[in-house]
Amino acid sequence: MSAEIPAKHSSEFALWTALRFLREHGIVFILISALLLIPCFWHRHIQAGDLGSHVYNAWLAQLIEHHQLSGLVIAQQWNNVLFDLLLLHAGNLFGWVAAERIVVSLAVLVFYWGSFSFVSAISRRSVWLLAPLLLVLSYGYVFHMGFFNFYLSLGLAWFVIAIALHGGAGNWLVAMLLAALSLLAHPIGFLLGIAVTAYILVWKELGSKWRMALPVLAGILWFLLRLYFAAHDAFEAGWRTSGFLQVLGQDQLNLFGRRYLLLSCVALAWGLWCALGAVYDWIFRGKVAADSVQLCAELYLVALIATVCLPENLRTSVYAGWIGLLVSRLTLVTAIFGVALLGSLRLPRWSSYGFIIVALVFFAFGYQDTGKLDAMETSARAAMEKLPVGTRVVAVANPPDGWRIEFIHHSIERACIGRCFSYANYEPSSQQFRVRALPGCYVVAGSAEESESMSSGDYIVQKSDLPLTSIYQCDEADFTALCAMPLRAGQKTEDPEADPASSPLSEPRSANPQPKSKN
């Protein structure tokens, strides 16, 4: 199944290429797609960080459209909205439980088969041996943090690049249409599709002597961009401190604690071992790598330089929310370039065994840990059933020590649908998303800073915030156990059982929170 893709199809219209692929590999396509979607159905709800907020805000958008809620408006926005629009329309037709499964499943299929198409197109072979690795990356850090507009945008961008590489007027038209959809989802995916396509086309036009100038030029540009962010304090840029070994792409497997970190190291080591095996076969057995091996190596190197130079967190203005966890997201791009590099080598057939084992262990771990989050959401729903309809709540839930997935409190917001309002809802107060708050809105906090501080538990409740109820972790031995209790002025949002603070309530409401933007 790793045969070369014939060159005669290089300019074939993308639709005919896809139909031929389905005709030749239809059964495999169906089986892989079915396996790919299992995690979207193995719990009562899909547990993926910010997904709960996406669904909750789609519900708010539905209320706004039906004139059932005041104080919030829907803004006309041309990016970072595709996933939310799909959720809203699916929710109107099928209800919210079905909508999240349908739209998330669509996003997963787009990302997986988009990345598969890109890797196959650039290496000029169908990379079935690497299918398990792409399965794992499809459910990596970006998925579990719930950055679904970004995730969907990347999936579309991989299709854009793959189709553009075929050439021809028809393919360019399809690529431009998909690029427009990618922009509607998130600008980073759109920029990735344009930049990588341009890089490849220029690379092909240059002679072998001049090709090395491209990664050097790209590296210089990334370094200058780093200097620019560092020199302008208004961005409040902060760089990732986890070390170079955590930007190689395998960090996408590091999710819920130390065992994922160890598994990610095993996956990286196995990938390097397989690459060494391919190089050995290349040198001593004449199994020559694809012509694209140098190109894929350059793309991987440029992506590494980008993740070193770009800030992890920044903001565009003092009034805007944070653009956070940027590098942590972009290592997914690095990982796909790494897969493309492996795909350009003639990997030994035994290489797939290790990737299959990594995938099985990864999904077994994931089933266990997302099951805990599903239990937490069930606990939240039970606590909320005792509250009057329309209650304003603040969801405060911190993950266990060592977890890299932070936004677990958003599943509590999803449990609010039809019953209560999340007062710490980040999106409307940040003014950066489709649903936005008007001044004096009753159902959300007044600013992004207050929202962040409420969710982290550090916010000191003011009299003007009342009535307000905290949904909080009430059992130190079980982080999934949640309780509901009304808050009083002077209390912190995460500790409604404590006495109110004795300090004057006229003091600053919150400390400067750490950036946790979903932008």
DOPA-730305 format. One line per 2 residues: number of its first residue (from 1); for each residue z, x, y of C-alpha. Coordinates in nm, 4 decimals. Each point is the difference from the previous one (the first is absolute). Layout:
NUM) Z:X:Y | ...
end
This chain:
1) 0.0000:0.0000:0.0000 | -0.0103:0.2957:0.2347
3) -0.3756:0.0378:0.0058 | -0.1757:0.0950:0.3218
5) -0.1248:-0.2849:0.2174 | -0.3778:0.0368:0.0102
7) -0.1363:0.1232:0.3324 | -0.2855:-0.2506:-0.0053
9) 0.2459:-0.2744:0.0939 | 0.1317:0.1843:0.3056
11) -0.1776:-0.2272:0.2524 | 0.0163:-0.3193:-0.2052
13) 0.1343:-0.3044:0.1832 | 0.3770:-0.0150:-0.0476
15) -0.0045:-0.3547:-0.1406 | -0.2425:0.0984:-0.2775
17) 0.2118:0.3079:-0.0754 | 0.3093:-0.2196:-0.0324
19) -0.1786:-0.2517:-0.2216 | -0.1309:0.2767:-0.2260
21) 0.3503:0.1459:-0.0238 | 0.1411:-0.3402:-0.1012
23) -0.2767:-0.0507:-0.2545 | 0.0654:0.3392:-0.1610
25) 0.3800:0.0054:0.0300 | 0.0937:-0.3673:0.0442
27) 0.2590:-0.0126:-0.2785 | 0.1698:0.3187:0.1185
29) -0.0059:-0.1315:0.3581 | 0.1705:-0.3249:-0.1056
31) 0.2612:0.1782:-0.2134 | 0.0908:0.2509:0.2711
33) 0.0143:-0.2735:0.2647 | 0.2288:-0.2092:-0.2216
35) 0.2314:0.2968:-0.0585 | -0.0099:0.0793:0.3701
37) 0.1285:-0.3445:0.0982 | 0.2920:-0.0222:-0.2435
39) 0.2573:0.1260:0.2565 | -0.1064:-0.2820:0.2325
41) 0.1242:-0.2572:-0.2546 | 0.2959:0.1508:-0.1826
43) 0.2706:-0.1357:0.2353 | 0.0582:-0.3244:0.1860
45) -0.1210:0.1685:0.3184 | -0.1919:0.3212:0.0667
47) 0.2554:0.2530:0.1197 | -0.1742:0.2320:0.2435
49) 0.2097:0.0767:0.3065 | -0.1655:-0.1462:0.3068
51) -0.1894:-0.2623:-0.2024 | 0.2902:-0.2412:0.0488
53) -0.0417:0.0341:0.3765 | -0.3769:-0.0556:-0.0272
55) 0.0539:-0.3264:-0.1897 | 0.2823:-0.1135:0.2300
57) -0.2076:0.0616:0.3133 | -0.2986:-0.1767:-0.1541
59) 0.2310:-0.3003:-0.0417 | 0.0985:0.0286:0.3679
61) -0.3704:0.0090:0.0897 | -0.0481:-0.3196:-0.1996
63) 0.2833:-0.1681:0.1917 | -0.1519:0.1144:0.3313
65) -0.3437:-0.1335:-0.0916 | 0.1526:-0.3377:-0.0903
67) 0.2040:-0.0051:0.3255 | 0.3263:-0.0061:-0.1942
69) 0.1575:0.3034:0.1675 | 0.0364:0.1028:0.3640
71) 0.0682:0.3412:0.1518 | -0.2600:0.1771:-0.2135
73) -0.3753:0.0320:0.0495 | -0.2922:0.1352:-0.2018
75) -0.1788:0.2828:0.1810 | -0.3702:0.0740:-0.0295
77) -0.0043:0.3360:-0.1772 | -0.2902:0.1981:-0.1456
79) 0.1848:0.2429:-0.2274 | 0.3016:0.0100:-0.2312
81) -0.0494:-0.3687:-0.0857 | -0.2381:-0.0423:-0.2963
83) 0.2719:-0.0189:-0.2650 | 0.2007:-0.2455:0.2126
85) -0.3022:-0.2225:0.0600 | -0.0722:-0.0102:-0.3723
87) 0.3654:-0.0849:-0.0694 | 0.0033:-0.2810:0.2546
89) -0.3167:-0.1649:-0.1307 | 0.1061:0.0408:-0.3637
91) 0.3450:-0.1375:0.0862 | -0.1542:-0.3060:0.1644
93) -0.2022:-0.0670:-0.3150 | 0.2291:0.1005:-0.2864
95) 0.3541:0.0455:0.1326 | 0.1807:0.3270:0.0699
97) 0.0926:0.1067:-0.3530 | -0.3600:-0.0276:-0.1213
99) -0.1357:0.1416:0.3272 | 0.1868:0.3292:-0.0257
101) -0.1151:0.0499:-0.3594 | -0.3627:-0.0797:0.0847
103) -0.0236:0.2157:0.3119 | 0.1999:0.2954:-0.1346
105) -0.2074:-0.0073:-0.3203 | -0.3149:0.0076:0.2120
107) 0.1329:0.2961:0.1999 | 0.0879:0.1916:-0.3174
109) -0.3448:-0.0602:-0.1500 | -0.1703:0.1070:0.3232
111) 0.2048:0.3181:0.0217 | -0.0366:0.0976:-0.3657
113) -0.3711:-0.0652:-0.0388 | -0.0701:0.1349:0.3483
115) 0.1688:0.3303:-0.0830 | -0.1664:0.0033:-0.3438
117) -0.3395:-0.0540:0.1656 | 0.0629:0.2776:0.2518
119) 0.1117:0.2521:-0.2622 | -0.2937:-0.0905:-0.2246
121) -0.2521:0.0153:0.2856 | 0.1099:0.3354:0.1335
123) 0.0316:0.1627:-0.3441 | -0.3157:-0.1762:-0.1293
125) 0.1678:-0.1147:-0.3196 | 0.2125:-0.2946:-0.1127
127) 0.3495:0.1468:-0.0122 | 0.1550:-0.2061:-0.2788
129) 0.2322:0.2839:-0.1026 | 0.1739:-0.0349:0.3363
131) 0.0339:-0.3802:-0.0117 | 0.3753:0.0149:-0.0897
133) 0.0677:0.2250:0.2981 | -0.1758:-0.2414:0.2350
135) 0.2036:-0.2856:-0.1503 | 0.3206:0.1823:0.0928
137) -0.1181:0.0818:0.3524 | -0.0931:-0.3652:0.0520
139) 0.3707:-0.0820:-0.0392 | 0.1363:0.3023:0.1830
141) 0.2075:0.0388:0.3145 | -0.2394:-0.1862:0.2315
143) -0.0075:-0.3041:-0.2298 | 0.3761:-0.0132:-0.0541
145) 0.0725:0.0403:0.3706 | -0.2213:-0.3033:0.0553
147) -0.2460:0.1565:0.2456 | -0.2687:-0.2407:-0.1145
149) -0.2303:-0.0019:0.3008 | -0.0124:0.3795:-0.0218
151) -0.0389:-0.0178:-0.3797 | -0.2834:-0.2532:0.0163
153) -0.1700:0.1982:0.2759 | 0.0022:0.3152:-0.2151
155) -0.1477:-0.1872:-0.2952 | -0.2853:-0.1274:0.2147
157) -0.0484:0.3487:0.1484 | -0.0507:0.1491:-0.3493
159) -0.2746:-0.2580:-0.0591 | -0.1541:0.0842:0.3379
161) -0.0250:0.3688:-0.0872 | -0.1294:-0.0613:-0.3519
163) -0.2716:-0.2372:0.1211 | -0.1014:0.2197:0.2934
165) -0.0474:0.2949:-0.2367 | -0.2757:-0.1927:-0.1790
167) -0.2069:-0.0112:0.3195 | -0.2650:-0.2555:0.0859
169) -0.0098:-0.2632:0.2771 | 0.1453:-0.2760:-0.2169
171) 0.2957:0.2130:-0.1065 | 0.0686:0.1049:0.3577
173) 0.0086:-0.3659:0.1031 | 0.2474:-0.0850:-0.2781
175) 0.2097:0.3051:0.0904 | 0.0154:-0.1095:0.3661
177) 0.1092:-0.3512:-0.0958 | 0.2755:0.1371:-0.2231
179) 0.1008:0.2431:0.2758 | 0.0453:-0.2959:0.2349
181) 0.2283:-0.1652:-0.2566 | 0.1872:0.3269:-0.0364
183) 0.0570:0.0082:0.3772 | 0.1265:-0.3587:-0.0109
185) 0.2550:0.1127:-0.2585 | 0.1128:0.3265:0.1626
187) -0.1627:0.2587:0.2307 | 0.1013:0.2989:-0.2166
189) -0.2113:-0.1156:-0.2935 | -0.2945:-0.0594:0.2331
191) 0.0337:0.3493:0.1508 | 0.0325:0.1520:-0.3473
193) -0.3241:-0.1635:-0.1166 | -0.1920:0.1149:0.3070
195) 0.1440:0.3528:0.0060 | -0.0395:0.0756:-0.3716
197) -0.3540:-0.1415:-0.0109 | -0.0979:0.2125:0.3011
199) 0.1645:0.3089:-0.1510 | -0.1911:-0.0405:-0.3279
201) -0.3348:-0.0618:0.1689 | 0.0393:0.3028:0.2261
203) 0.1184:0.2090:-0.2958 | -0.3151:-0.0871:-0.1944
205) -0.2243:0.0969:0.2899 | 0.1612:0.3395:0.0530
207) -0.0978:0.3040:-0.1995 | 0.2577:0.1472:-0.2372
209) 0.0677:0.2799:0.2491 | 0.1084:-0.2413:0.2743
211) 0.1901:-0.2551:-0.2034 | 0.3317:0.1829:0.0197
213) -0.0095:-0.0476:0.3774 | 0.0693:-0.3723:-0.0474
215) 0.3533:0.0216:-0.1469 | 0.0839:0.2778:0.2471
217) -0.1116:-0.2182:0.2924 | 0.1873:-0.3012:-0.1400
219) 0.3150:0.2096:-0.0410 | -0.0206:0.1195:0.3612
221) -0.0395:-0.3577:0.1242 | 0.3043:-0.1160:-0.1976
223) 0.2053:0.2906:0.1339 | -0.1016:-0.0821:0.3592
225) 0.0991:-0.3610:-0.0591 | 0.3417:0.1139:-0.1187
227) 0.0424:0.2043:0.3187 | -0.1013:-0.3032:0.2047
229) 0.2622:-0.2270:-0.1587 | 0.2661:0.2703:0.0288
231) -0.0771:0.0595:0.3686 | 0.0307:-0.3665:0.1032
233) 0.3562:-0.1280:-0.0212 | -0.1132:-0.3583:0.0561
235) -0.1155:-0.0179:-0.3627 | 0.3509:0.0926:-0.1234
237) -0.1821:0.1550:-0.2966 | 0.1983:0.1164:-0.3006
239) -0.1344:0.1980:-0.2932 | 0.0786:-0.0353:-0.3661
241) 0.2611:0.2448:-0.1294 | -0.0327:-0.0469:-0.3764
243) -0.2008:0.3200:-0.0496 | -0.3569:0.0937:-0.0822
245) 0.0315:-0.0839:-0.3704 | 0.0510:-0.3651:0.0929
247) -0.3357:-0.0385:0.1759 | -0.2205:0.0920:-0.2961
249) -0.0520:-0.3645:-0.0953 | 0.2364:-0.0314:-0.2938
251) 0.2724:-0.1317:0.2331 | -0.1678:-0.3416:-0.0289
253) 0.1794:-0.0258:-0.3372 | 0.3422:0.0682:0.1543
255) 0.1475:-0.3472:0.0495 | 0.3376:-0.1134:-0.1340
257) 0.2118:0.3076:-0.0576 | 0.0068:0.3416:-0.1591
259) -0.1766:-0.0890:-0.3232 | -0.3137:-0.0870:0.2000
261) 0.0201:0.3354:0.1761 | 0.0083:0.1740:-0.3376
263) -0.2874:-0.2135:-0.1272 | -0.2073:0.0843:0.3076
265) 0.0548:0.3707:-0.0674 | -0.1075:-0.0493:-0.3617
267) -0.3163:-0.1803:0.1167 | -0.0828:0.2814:0.2423
269) 0.0630:0.2664:-0.2647 | -0.2174:-0.1830:-0.2531
271) -0.2819:-0.0362:0.2522 | 0.0128:0.3743:0.0719
273) 0.0045:0.0795:-0.3731 | -0.3053:-0.2210:-0.0586
275) -0.1786:0.1678:0.2912 | 0.0743:0.3416:-0.1478
277) -0.1350:-0.1209:-0.3346 | -0.3197:-0.1155:0.1713
279) -0.0369:0.3334:0.1805 | 0.0482:0.1837:-0.3315
281) -0.2735:-0.2117:-0.1596 | -0.2207:0.0636:0.3023
283) 0.0358:0.3771:-0.0256 | 0.0024:0.0517:-0.3754
285) -0.1780:-0.3044:-0.1456 | -0.2643:-0.0699:0.2617
287) 0.1272:-0.3467:0.0927 | -0.1121:0.0227:0.3602
289) 0.1758:-0.2136:0.2583 | -0.1880:-0.2490:0.2165
291) -0.1655:0.1268:0.3167 | 0.2562:-0.1969:0.1989
293) 0.2967:0.2123:-0.1092 | -0.0062:0.2081:0.3205
295) -0.0345:-0.3118:0.2172 | 0.2934:-0.1714:-0.1727
297) 0.2111:0.3145:0.0339 | -0.0766:0.0073:0.3734
299) 0.0896:-0.3669:0.0456 | 0.3292:0.0557:-0.1818
301) 0.0754:0.3059:0.2156 | -0.0821:-0.1813:0.3250
303) 0.2241:-0.2911:-0.1062 | 0.2850:0.2438:-0.0695
305) -0.0395:0.1566:0.3437 | 0.0012:-0.3470:0.1589
307) 0.3262:-0.0995:-0.1685 | 0.1632:0.3238:0.1138
309) -0.1176:-0.0398:0.3614 | 0.0443:-0.3727:0.0555
311) 0.3407:-0.1427:0.0962 | 0.1845:-0.2245:-0.2410
313) 0.1113:-0.2344:0.2791 | -0.1189:-0.0597:0.3560
315) -0.0304:-0.2769:0.2535 | -0.2786:-0.0755:0.2445
317) 0.2352:-0.1116:0.2793 | 0.3692:-0.0531:0.0673
319) -0.0554:-0.3758:-0.0248 | -0.1896:0.0049:-0.3300
321) 0.1354:0.0203:-0.3511 | -0.0225:0.3142:-0.2075
323) -0.3049:0.1095:-0.1958 | 0.2069:0.1234:-0.2867
325) -0.0315:0.1777:-0.3341 | -0.3529:0.1114:0.0863
327) -0.0109:0.3121:-0.2173 | 0.1769:-0.1784:-0.2857
329) -0.2909:-0.2440:-0.0042 | -0.2760:0.2573:0.0430
331) 0.1019:0.1977:-0.3071 | -0.1636:-0.2843:-0.1920
333) -0.3310:0.1160:0.1495 | 0.0853:0.3570:-0.1026
335) 0.0717:-0.1205:-0.3527 | -0.3373:-0.1768:-0.0299
337) -0.1765:0.3152:0.1202 | 0.1956:0.1874:-0.2680
339) -0.1252:-0.2456:-0.2615 | -0.3548:0.0522:0.1297
341) 0.0454:0.3759:-0.0431 | 0.1139:-0.0506:-0.3582
343) -0.2933:-0.2352:-0.0549 | -0.2427:0.2691:0.1143
345) 0.1245:0.2284:-0.2754 | -0.0886:-0.0544:-0.3648
347) 0.3500:-0.0873:-0.1125 | 0.0896:0.0443:-0.3676
349) 0.0258:-0.3321:-0.1819 | 0.3665:0.0650:-0.0769
351) 0.0759:-0.0173:0.3742 | 0.0050:-0.3809:-0.0110
353) 0.2948:0.0017:-0.2458 | 0.2383:0.1423:0.2571
355) -0.1177:-0.2390:0.2707 | 0.0475:-0.2960:-0.2364
357) 0.3571:0.1106:-0.0781 | 0.0770:0.0432:0.3712
359) -0.1383:-0.3489:0.0692 | 0.2021:-0.1617:-0.2809
361) 0.3234:0.1620:0.1148 | -0.0716:-0.0776:0.3660
363) -0.0596:-0.3698:-0.0620 | 0.3003:-0.0264:-0.2338
365) 0.2189:0.1427:0.2759 | -0.1642:-0.2280:0.2554
367) 0.0610:-0.3123:-0.2076 | 0.3709:0.0811:-0.0184
369) 0.0519:0.0751:0.3681 | -0.2128:-0.2798:0.1433
371) 0.1915:-0.2298:-0.2354 | 0.3166:0.0944:0.1880
373) -0.1653:-0.0883:0.3291 | -0.1118:-0.3317:-0.1443
375) 0.3612:-0.0697:-0.0998 | 0.1073:0.0802:0.3571
377) -0.2494:-0.2498:0.1409 | 0.1241:-0.2638:-0.2445
379) 0.3544:0.0686:0.1226 | -0.1159:-0.0379:0.3602
381) -0.1667:-0.3314:-0.0774 | 0.3184:-0.1288:-0.1637
383) 0.2061:0.0999:0.3056 | -0.2456:-0.1658:0.2394
385) -0.0014:-0.3298:-0.1882 | 0.3510:-0.0611:0.1338
387) -0.1107:0.0440:0.3629 | -0.1236:-0.2798:0.2272
389) -0.3784:-0.0068:0.0435 | -0.1026:0.1983:0.3075
391) 0.2891:0.2486:-0.0113 | -0.0674:0.3361:0.1668
393) 0.0831:0.2871:-0.2341 | 0.0035:0.3775:0.0074
395) -0.0947:0.1656:-0.3290 | 0.1835:0.3280:-0.0576
397) -0.0634:0.1731:-0.3326 | -0.0055:0.3727:-0.0611
399) -0.1609:0.1595:-0.3082 | 0.2047:0.2142:-0.2404
401) 0.0417:0.3666:0.0841 | -0.3067:0.2033:-0.0881
403) -0.2475:-0.2848:0.0302 | -0.3037:0.0790:0.2130
405) -0.1001:-0.3660:0.0336 | 0.1963:-0.1196:0.3016
407) -0.1116:-0.3480:0.1043 | 0.1753:-0.1967:-0.2726
409) 0.1467:-0.2464:0.2518 | -0.3433:-0.1551:0.0590
411) 0.0166:-0.1901:-0.3294 | 0.2994:-0.1824:0.1511
413) -0.2257:-0.1121:0.2847 | -0.2414:-0.1444:-0.2553
415) 0.2900:-0.1959:-0.1516 | 0.0408:-0.1607:0.3445
417) -0.3333:-0.1821:-0.0194 | 0.0541:-0.3730:0.0499
419) 0.3719:0.0360:0.0673 | 0.1046:0.2528:0.2662
421) -0.1237:0.2449:0.2614 | 0.0344:0.3778:-0.0141
423) 0.1368:0.0908:0.3421 | -0.0633:0.3727:-0.0643
425) -0.3670:-0.0600:-0.0812 | -0.1689:0.3144:0.1320
427) -0.3568:-0.1174:0.0499 | 0.0242:-0.2583:0.2818
429) 0.2401:0.2036:0.2139 | -0.2097:0.3181:-0.0277
431) -0.3027:-0.1744:0.1607 | -0.2302:0.2009:-0.2292
433) -0.0817:-0.2583:-0.2641 | -0.1770:-0.3330:-0.0175
435) 0.3152:-0.2138:0.0356 | 0.1712:0.0807:0.3317
437) 0.3144:-0.1200:0.1749 | 0.0087:-0.1541:0.3457
439) 0.2869:0.0911:0.2363 | 0.3197:-0.1784:-0.0989
441) -0.1239:-0.0879:-0.3497 | 0.2817:-0.1539:-0.2044
443) -0.1075:0.1087:-0.3484 | -0.0415:0.3778:0.0467
445) 0.1798:0.2842:0.1764 | -0.1045:0.0962:0.3499
447) -0.1326:0.3502:-0.0745 | -0.1199:0.2257:-0.2806
449) 0.3016:0.2280:0.0519 | 0.2446:-0.2859:-0.0476
451) -0.1893:-0.1154:-0.3081 | 0.0126:0.3454:-0.1589
453) 0.3687:0.0368:0.0773 | 0.0799:-0.3420:-0.1460
455) -0.1783:0.0752:-0.3260 | 0.1732:0.3369:-0.0330
457) 0.3380:-0.1673:0.0524 | 0.0963:0.1977:0.3124
459) -0.0547:-0.2779:0.2510 | 0.3106:-0.1434:0.1718
461) -0.0354:-0.3771:0.0289 | 0.0033:-0.1456:0.3520
463) 0.1162:-0.3472:0.0971 | -0.3557:-0.0831:0.1009
465) -0.1157:0.0654:-0.3604 | 0.2188:-0.2717:-0.1509
467) -0.0195:-0.1993:-0.2187 | -0.1140:0.2678:-0.2448
469) 0.0610:0.0511:-0.3717 | -0.0073:0.3298:-0.1866
471) -0.1563:0.0260:-0.3451 | 0.1633:0.3183:-0.1217
473) 0.0900:0.2013:-0.3105 | 0.3471:-0.1174:-0.0944
475) 0.0601:0.1913:-0.3262 | 0.0238:0.3785:0.0173
477) -0.0655:0.0243:-0.3740 | -0.3201:-0.2102:0.0097
479) -0.2428:0.0433:0.2887 | -0.1923:-0.3105:-0.1090
481) 0.2954:-0.2350:0.0601 | -0.0295:-0.1684:0.3421
483) 0.2231:-0.2328:0.1955 | -0.0395:-0.2057:0.3179
485) 0.2624:-0.0075:0.2755 | -0.0101:-0.1065:0.3657
487) 0.0320:0.2858:0.2487 | 0.2296:0.0178:0.3013
489) -0.0489:0.1821:0.3279 | 0.1010:0.3661:-0.0296
491) -0.0744:0.0311:-0.3722 | -0.2661:0.2215:-0.1530
493) -0.2747:-0.1883:-0.1763 | 0.0603:0.1722:-0.3339
495) 0.3759:-0.0638:-0.0080 | 0.0833:-0.3643:0.0798
497) 0.3287:0.0270:-0.1897 | 0.1413:0.2530:0.2509
499) 0.1836:-0.0869:0.3190 | -0.2066:0.0072:0.3202
501) -0.0083:0.3279:0.1886 | 0.2534:0.0342:0.2794
503) -0.2472:0.1788:0.2294 | -0.1467:-0.2009:0.2918
505) -0.3111:-0.1957:-0.0936 | -0.1661:0.1133:0.3197
507) -0.0573:0.3432:-0.1524 | -0.3492:0.0886:-0.1265
509) -0.0945:-0.2251:-0.2885 | -0.1407:0.2544:-0.2366
511) -0.0588:0.3638:-0.0575 | -0.3525:0.1353:-0.0064
513) -0.1101:-0.0942:-0.3533 | -0.2036:0.2119:-0.2341
515) -0.3648:-0.1033:-0.0039 | -0.0938:-0.2275:-0.2869
517) -0.3203:-0.1458:0.1352 | -0.2347:-0.1954:-0.2248
519) -0.2949:0.0542:0.2350
end
